[in-house]
Amino acid sequence: MSFFGELTRRLSMLFHRSQFDADLEEEMQLHLELRDQEQLQAGRTQADARSATRRRFGNPTRLKEKSHMTWGWQWFEDLLQDVSYGMRAMLRSPGITIVALLSLALGIGANTAIFSLMDAVMLRSLPVDQPEQLVLFGNGTDSGISDGFSNEDLFSYPFYREMQQKNQVFSGFAAVFSMNNRIHGFVEGRKEAEPMNIQLVSGTYFPMLGVHATIGRTITDEDDRMKDGNPVAVVSSSWWNRSMAHDASVLNKKLKIGSTIFTIVGVAPSEFFGTKVGDSPDIWIPLSMQKEVPPNFDGYSGNFSESLYLMGRLKPGTTMAQAATNVNLLFRQILLGFPDAPLSQENLEKLKKTRVVLSPMTTGLSSLRRKFSEPLKILMIVVALVLLIACANIANLLLARSTARTREFAVRQALGARRSRLIRQLLTESLVLALTGGALGVGFAAGASRLLLHMVSGGQTTVPLDVSLNIRLLLFTLAITCLTAVLFGMIPAFHATKFELTESLKDGRGQTSAGEKNRLAKALVIAQIAFSLVLLVGSGLFLRSLINLTNVDTGFNRENVLRLQTDASSIGYAYGDSRLLGLYQQIEDRASAVPGVSAASNSLFTYNEGSWNTRVSVHGYDADKNRNIKHNIVGNGYFAAMGIPLLAGRTFGPQDTATSQKVTVISDTMARTMFPAGSPIGHRYGVGDPEHANDLEVIGVVKDVKFGSLQEDQQTLDYYPVTQQIRYLNDFEVRYTGSLDAVLPAVRRAIHDVDPNLPISNVTTLDEQVGRSITNQRLVAQLSTFFGLLAVFLSCIGIYGLMSYVVTRRTNEIGIRMALGAERSHVRWLVMREILFLVALGVVIGVPAALAGNRLISNMLFGLLPADPVSLIAAVGALLLVAAIAGYLPARRASLVDPMVALRCE
Amino acid sequence: MNRDEIPPGTLYLLILKTVARTGKMHGYEIADSIQRTSDDVLQVEEGSLYPALQRMLIKGWVTAEWGTTAGNRRARYYQLTAAGRKQLATEISQFERVIGAITRVIQTA
């Protein structure tokens, strides 16, 4: 209590300081006057009285100060003084201040922006109850549906139930479908189908996470007990806002998804985005309803229909190791206990070797993280280097400025200021500079992080990540800001306050400290050049990788192909519905008739859309049993639309019908590696075990294509006609000539002529789709190039500043040289020589550093070695060139010195 | 006239006691009163009263408010708080303990 009283009184004094001083003054004045009066009355003379009073009272100024300081605010007042002094210093040299602030704002802003993305993708904990207790089975790299025995990433629903009942280590246990169902559904009372991102979850999902609905209820285990029994849905807050405009009567509203009516029973809290970072579902539906949600997977009761991620909450006190032991014991027990377990020798061997890894799930699942954690780390290093270069620059500027202040400091020290006090003042001034730069940087980062997010997303829709400012981010920025202040402020501060007092007082230009100051400034410039070189070489490598990637032969012709997606599942076509054939045929026919269109086809995949792969058995040939073949299902015009050249045989045609011989077209690599020498045309193979080996007849071989990514090796890939394998073919590709703007509306119309309700989404071009698959390479190449150039630019400012300073100091010497007959070109060379020497030193240090650094990024490069000589030589050359330009201006100025003026100037 | 410096640490005690006696005093009165009461033996550097008063204000032993003197001048009057009275009692007993001890030492033959 008394502590707070004291604090309040101290604070109130702080806010009324001038009043306080006036009061004290008046009080003391009264005291002195009363004493004077008393002395006069005692019969002294005026002068006597005054001096006696003074003697008895003591030194009023000192006493006033002492009274003032008693309140304990001296540090604060010093700080205020230093800050205002720092502000004035900033305003006095606006040129330096603007350069310093700009480089700081860019440096700090870039660091903050990259960190905000890193925070959102990699560091932030899930917004659920005690996320550190959550563990995932496996490491979440696989997704989709598998029927392989003893999969360690994906699990079946019956397995989930068994594990949930038998485990002794989890206090809660849940399952989610390993993919989101991105479909189109209808909101009650609306005619247009809307895109919906649906996540199937077990009834235990919300309770295990400890997430409660803001309105209504979440899905419960009861909802998940009976197959197809409970068509309920929980919607996300953002979907509720977006699609229902925050309608308060959201509960019990109906959603038509596929052919089933779902009832909305709750809205999830706004901070909850599911358990996968960067992939926020709109709607959660119990796993028991999975057959009703397109594309109608039917895995609820299949013991080996493995499509789920499993996650559990560790009981308090249970370690990961204990949990892993228990889980792996049960894993074997449960799998072997299924009556339909395929217990071949091979499978038992495999089971023996399999071990389910438990991964911590504090920060949630994320495929984004796998994709971007390495690029983000590299970019973080890049921007940190840029900030260091900016710091070196500012240190140099301050160093130059402190020369001008040598006398000021000498005077202050002579008057008794302690060195620590002066250093504190200089550091405060640096901090003022840094904080201003930091504040600008935060503003800059707010825009930059949005731009970054857009670059990361790479498409029309932005990845749902929260990169807005938060406490952690601000703390990070504050920390790096203070760090930079110390980094660039320390050297000038110590330097400025270290001198021979008498020397500096005698003469404003202390010659003794100048040499040392130059050495320091030169060391800083050399460091800048070395760092810049590292960045330039890195960005050169990334750029060349990107160019290599864009020049990769994709196998298909990516130019002039329009690409969009339809969703027949949302307008009443059931899985495997034979009416799909008619729908697709009509769409292809109508689109092909559009002027400017040369071919059109539906397909299951085009490029970079995941895969469906299985083992095959080739008739009469012992092909590699463990090799998975990727499959695609296509319309007859697919190869023409994609521009994939036919190498042998024929492609699909009208003769391939549901009842005719099942046929297939295979990729060149598959033909060469899985079939006996000679033409594979007419050979037979089948999907799965050898008893199917006669199912399919090879009718054609096509050129290899890139299927998942540009970096991948040649794929073993086969194609089936949709007439013989009826599936939803959601991809639609159209080869056109002329302008896309003319073709696209006509194609849309053609599709809607067939069925006006068929939703069309993700309209793009094949070229753009290919480009999107190298988003992170492009991101890293663009950003590292930008920052590399920025680094070089900052270094140039450093060189220019240093050399201007050097030239000014040597005006005298240059004048003498010229008076003695030195040529102007000689003087120019004199200055240039010094610059080139500095740059050469920087390069000598930078090259090994760059080579060492490049090894860190070797697995992000494509088609070149980390020690790529071209990038290295180009970087060194570019750096020499711009450094020479930056240095030429001061050198020219030096050569234009008038000897007479220079000599008189001393 | 022989004057003595006040023993260290007793300034608060003197101020507290002086103010307690009259209830309400300004700085000059306090200094004057200490001198007169001690028959001009104790000499306070009068100005040092003010930093001490600030300290006591912070501690909450006294409060200050402006008023007018008999001669119609504005002056700041100090007044003891409850905490100040408690502090006075503590200081007195502490002082007596010390003085008593010193006296005993001196008088022991």
Chai-1 contact restraints between the chains, C-beta under 6 A:
chainA,res_idxA,chainB,res_idxB,connection_type,confidence,min_distance_angstrom,max_distance_angstrom,comment,restraint_id
A,G5,B,G60,contact,1.0,0.0,6.0,A-B,restraint_1
A,E6,B,I58,contact,1.0,0.0,6.0,A-B,restraint_2
A,R9,B,I58,contact,1.0,0.0,6.0,A-B,restraint_3
A,E27,B,G27,contact,1.0,0.0,6.0,A-B,restraint_4
A,E27,B,R76,contact,1.0,0.0,6.0,A-B,restraint_5
A,L30,B,A75,contact,1.0,0.0,6.0,A-B,restraint_6
A,H31,B,G27,contact,1.0,0.0,6.0,A-B,restraint_7
A,H31,B,Y28,contact,1.0,0.0,6.0,A-B,restraint_8
A,L34,B,Y28,contact,1.0,0.0,6.0,A-B,restraint_9
A,R56,B,E46,contact,1.0,0.0,6.0,A-B,restraint_10
A,F57,B,E46,contact,1.0,0.0,6.0,A-B,restraint_11
A,F57,B,G47,contact,1.0,0.0,6.0,A-B,restraint_12
A,G58,B,E45,contact,1.0,0.0,6.0,A-B,restraint_13
A,G58,B,G47,contact,1.0,0.0,6.0,A-B,restraint_14
A,L63,B,G47,contact,1.0,0.0,6.0,A-B,restraint_15
A,L63,B,Y50,contact,1.0,0.0,6.0,A-B,restraint_16
A,K66,B,P51,contact,1.0,0.0,6.0,A-B,restraint_17
A,S67,B,Y50,contact,1.0,0.0,6.0,A-B,restraint_18
A,S67,B,P51,contact,1.0,0.0,6.0,A-B,restraint_19
A,S67,B,Q54,contact,1.0,0.0,6.0,A-B,restraint_20
A,T70,B,P51,contact,1.0,0.0,6.0,A-B,restraint_21
A,T70,B,Q54,contact,1.0,0.0,6.0,A-B,restraint_22
A,T70,B,R55,contact,1.0,0.0,6.0,A-B,restraint_23
